[in-house]
């Protein structure tokens, strides 16, 4: 698999350029929040006996067009500085923390934590599946039963416990499905969600999505790329909101550390960062679904543009794509049969 810098989050850079991604609302709004938060923090004057929340709210209420213009200009400047750091921030949220001693210790602990969660979910899934199937057999009794008899029993009060256990099994399967293979587990939820998608998207065709994504960006129809870009922007917005909320928390702690109960103010951006992070995980799953859809619809056009013979069945497609993957990776010993033009 690819290096972290070209992971599932990175693959959209080429796609984004093809549909004209630019410095827009997904960057401006988070930076505006950070600018207004810092302005309100300064206006509150927590170091002064005359400071307080009321003072900050009054200062915000008294904003005039000139001050608003300065705030907007400052937020744009903040956004311009933060924009190049977006990908590095995303990698930190994914769990790419380097190889330093402290990084290795923290990453190791988090990986072990998520591996325990993954094993627990798989064990719960298996236990609940066995339990509800055994309960169904016990309800029905020995002998053969029609589907109608089975459905009638499950719809009765006796089936309530079965339904509850089956729901638990399905939920455990859903949550475990957000993880990659055990040896590929990352230190964070976002990292695990994205890595599972990196490993899973295109695997049924033998395609490495990270290899073929730049090629797809050049041949997919505009409406497909626009669909992909919309999903990517939702992920971008959630990541940026999380990042600026974390920055606001750090700034708040630095400003309010000597001021006792004022430190509770830092909980506001911290909770915002947590909510935005969980939203980023959900957005990453949605983004992966869109990437998979674009790949499904455009893979045969990719084969045609590359001059490859159209596969006759899925088995031939997988075999051919394994060879194609080696070729795109730079293996100069691969032999590929091209179709006649």
N, C-alpha and C positions, 0 to 999 in steps of 0.2 A: 504494500500500500504506500501511498505517497507520504511526503514529508508534511509536518503540520502546517507549514505555510501555504500548502496547496490543498488543504482539506475541503470539506463540503462548503464551508463558509467562503473559502477563497475561490471556488470554481465560478461563482457568479460574477466575478470581476469582468471577465470577458463578455459574459452575457449582458451585464449591466451597461458596458460601453456600447454594445450594439443597439441598445434601445435608448441611449442618451441619458444615463443616470447622471445626476448633477447634485450640487450642493443645494438641497431643498428643505422641505418641511421636516423630514426625518432627522436632519442635522440641526436646523434652526430652532425647533421647539425645545429639544433637550437643553441646548445651550442657553436659550432664553430662560428656562427654569433655573438653571444654575446661576445666571446673572442676577435674576430677580431675588433668588434666595440669599445670595451674598449681599445684595443691596439692602434687603430687609434686615439681615443680621447686623450690618453696620448701623442701619438706622435705629435698631433697637437699643444700641449702646449698652450692652449687658455689663460693661465695666463701670458704668456710671450709676449713681444712686437714683438718678432721674430716668434711667432707661427702663424698658419693659416692652411687653407685647403690644400694649396700647400705643406706645410711641411708634413702633414699627408699622402698625396698621394705619396710624395717622399719616406717617410719611408716605405710605403707598397710596393712601386716599388723596393726598395733595399733589400727586404727580401731574405735571402740566405737559403740554406738547413738547417743550424743549427737553425736559427730563426723560420723557418717553423715547424721544429720538436718540438721546444718548444711551439709554438702556438697550434699545434695539441695535444701535451701532456696536455697543460693547458685546452684546450677545453674538452678533455676527463675527466679531473678532475672536471671541472665545471658540465659536464653532469652527472657524478656520484653523485654529491651533489644535483643536481636538480631532478634526476630521482625519488627518494623517495617522493619528494614534488609534483610530477605531479598530483596525484589524489586530493590532497588538493587544488592545483591551479585550477583544473577543477571545483571543488565544488564552489570555489569563483566565477568563471566565470558563473556558473549555477545560483548563487544567494543564496547559503547557507551561510549566513553571521553571524550566531549566534543569541543570544538573548539579547545582550547588548543594552543599550538605543540608542546609535548612530546607531547601526545596525538595530534596529527595525524602527527607523525613516526613514533611507535611504531605507530599504526594503519596508516599507509601501508606500512611495512616488512612488517607481518604480512599485510596484504592481498596485497601482491606475492608473498609467500612462498606463500600458499594458492592464488593464481592460477597460479603455476608448478607447484604440486602437481597442480592440477586439469588443466592442459594436459598434464602428463606422464602422468597416468592415462588421459586420452582418447587420447593418442598410443599408449600401451602397449596399450590396448584394441583400437584399430584395427590395430596391427601384429600382435598375437597372433591376432586374428580372421582376417586375411589369411593368416598363416603356417599355421594349422591347416587352413584350408580348402584351401590349396594342397597341403598334405601329404596330405590325404584324396584329392584328385584324382590325385596322383602314385601313391598306393598302389593305387587302383582301376584306373588306366590309362584309355586311350581307350574310347569306346563307352558304351552305356547299361548301367546296373547296377541290379539289384533292391535293395530295402531290406534283404533278407536277406543279400545279398553284402556290402553296405556294413557292416552290423552285424558280420558275421563277421570282416572285415578289421580293424575298429576294436577288436574284442575280442582280437585276436592281439597278439603282442609288438610288431608294427609300429605298433600304435595307441597305444603308451605315450607316445610323444612328442606325439602329437596330443592325448591326454587332458591332458597337462601344460600344453600351450599353451592349450587351451580353458579349463582351470581358471584360468589366469592372466588370460585375457580376462574371465571372469566376475567374478573378484575385483576387477580394475581397474574394471569397470562398477559393481560394488557400491559401491566406495569413492568413485568419481566421482559416484554418485547421491546422496551426502550433501551435495553442493554445490548452491547455487542457480545461476542463470545467471551468466556471467562478470562482468557489471557489478554483480551483487548480492552478490558474495562479501564475507564478513565477516572480521575479523582473527583469529577463534578457531574451533576445531572446533565448540564448542557453538553459537556464533552461526550458523555455516554450516548445521549440522544443523537448527536451529529455523527459520532463514529459508527453507531448502529446503522445509520442511513448510508454512510460511506461504504460500509461493507455489504449492505443489502441491495441498494439501488442498482439495477442492471445485472445482478448476480444470476438471475434466472436465464439470462441470455449469454452468460460468460463474458459480459462486458465490465470493464472497470470504468465507472462513471467519471472518475477524476481524470482519466486519460482522454476520454472522448468528449467531455463537456465543452472544451474550447472549439472543437470541430462542429458540435451541434449548434453552438452559438452563431456560426456563420451560415448555416443552412436551414435552420428552423424558421417557419413563417413568423412574421412580426407579431401576430396575435398570440402565438405560443410564447414568444419572448416577453411580451407585455404581461402575460399571465404569470410567468416566472418572476419577472421583475417586481410585480405587486407583492408576491409572497416574500420575496427577499427583503423588500422595504419594510414589511411588518417585522421581520426578524431584526433588521437594522435598527428600527425605532425602539424595540424592546431592549436591545443591547445598549444603545446609547442612553436611554433613560436609566437603565441600571448603572451605567458607568458614571453619569453625572450625579445621580443620587448618592453613589458611594463617595464621589469627590465632595459633594455638599456635606456629607457626614463627617469626612475628615476635616474639612474647613471649620465645621461647627465645633468639633471637639477641640481643635486648636484654639478657636476664639473663646470658647466657653469653659475651658478646663478649670480656670480659677474661680468660677462663679457658681459653684454649688448646684442648686436645683436647676439652673439654666441648662445643665447638661442633658436634661430630659428632652430638650428641643431637638437634640441630634437623632432621637428616635423617629422623627417625622421623615427625614430623607432616608434613613436606614430601612424603615418599613417600605417606603417607596421603592428602594433598590431591591428588596426581597420580592415584592409583588412583580416588578418589572422582570426580574430574573426568571421567576416561574413562568411569566408570560413568554419570555424568550425561549424556554424549553418547548412550550406548546407551539410557538411560531416556527421553531426549527423542525418539529415533526410535520407541520403543514407544508413547510418549504420542501422537505424531502419528498413528500407525496407529489408535489407539483413537478419536481425534477424527474421523478420516476415516470410521470405521465408524459412529459415532453420527450423523454427517451423512448418510451413505448411507441409514440406516434411518429418519430423521426428516424428511427434506427435504419430502416430500409433505404431511406434517402441517403443516409450516411454511407451505407454500403455502395450505393450507386455512384455517388460522387467520388468515392475512393477507388472506383473501378473494380470492385469485388463481385464475384459471382453471387447472385441472390441465393441464399440457402434454401434447400428444398424442404427442410423440416427443422424442428427445434434442436435435435441432436446435432445436425450438421451446423446449425447456427452457433451452438456453444463451442464446438470444435474449432470452427473458423475464427471465432472471436478470441479464443485463447491465443491463437497464432497472431491475430491482429494486435492484441494487447502487447505482445512481445515486440512486434514491429514498431508500434507507436512509442514503445519504451526505448527504442534505439538499438535493438538487437539486429546486427547486420548479417547474421547467419540464418535468419528466418526466410523460408521460401513461401511465397504467396502466388496463387494462380489468379491472374486478372482475366476478366471477361473481355470478349471482343467488342469493340466500340461499334 
